[in-house]
Amino acid sequence: MPLTVRSTPRPLTSRVLQERLLDVYGAMLTDHQRDACRLHLHEDWSFTELAEHFACTRSGAHDLVRRALAQLEHFEERLGHAAELDRRDRVEAVLRARLATALVSV
């Protein structure tokens, strides 16, 4: 099956991916967006808790996080730093495994 270019961005469905994008691109968000995403993703706050903290409605808190996550995905599509870090992590794991195997056989 041939690879095709996506015309629409892929949705952020994986919480791990969302956290990785926040770690990589979080500094590019506004303080308000970064705090909301950090509390929601890292501290596991609900939208109701976020709404109370930011003095807004639950839907306002949801929209804030949703827009920030969309912005993070946009950064990744344009820059690709998180994908590059993942690739480097995989290469490092392979090299560490080879090194461990080589050290055992010596």
N, C-alpha and C positions, 0 to 999 in steps of 0.2 A: 504494500500500500504506500503510495508516494506521500511525502510530507507536503503539507499545504501551509500557506501563510494564513494566520488567523486575522480576520478582519475586525474582530471584537476582542477586547482584552479578556484574558481568562479570569474567572472570578476567584477571589481569595476565599478558599474554603478551609484550608488547613490552618489551624491555630498556630502550629509550629512555624509555618511559613509567614504568617502575620507577625509573629514575634520576631522572627529573623529580619523581616523587612523593617520593623520598628527599630531593631538594634542597629541596622546598617544606615537607614535613612532618617531616623528619628530627629536628628539635629536639623533637618531641613523643614520640619513641620513648625507651626507656631507653638509657643509654649502651651497654649490652651489645648490644642490638638494632641500634642505630645503627652501632656498630663492625662488627658482623657483616655488615650490609647494605653498608656502605661498602667493606669489603674484598672482598666477593663481587661487587658490581656495578662499582665504580670501579677496583679493583685486580685484578679477574678471578681471585680466589682460588677454588680448588675447595673442595668441602665437606670433603675430606680435609685440606686445608691449614687450613681454619677449625677443624676438630676438633682438630688438633694445637695450634693457637694458643690455643684456649679450653679445652683439656684436657677434651674431651668426646668422645663417639662421633661418627662421621660422620652417623648418623641424627639425633643431637642437634643438630648444626650445621645440618643440613637443616631440621629443625623450627623452629629459632630464626629462620632466614632466612624460611621460609615464613610463620610467624606474624607476623613484623615486616612483611612485604609485605602480608599480609592486613589488618593494622592500618593501613598507609598507604592502602590502597584504601578502607577504611572512613572514614578522615579525608576523603578526596577526595569520597566519596559524600555525606557530611554537609556539608562546607564548600565544595567546588568551587573552591578557590583555583587549582589547577593548570590547570583548564579555563579559568578567567578569564585567567590569564597567557597561555595559548595564544591565546585570542581577541585579547588586546591585542597579542601579537606579530604576528598576522596583520594587524590594523589598522595597526600601525606599518609593516609591510612594504608595504602598499598605499599609505600616505601617502608613504613614501620613494620609491616608484616614481613616484608622481604628481609629487613634487617634482623628481626627476631629469628627468622628461619636460618639466616646465615650465622648468627651467633650460636644457635643451638648446634649446628653441624660442625662448628669449629672445635 
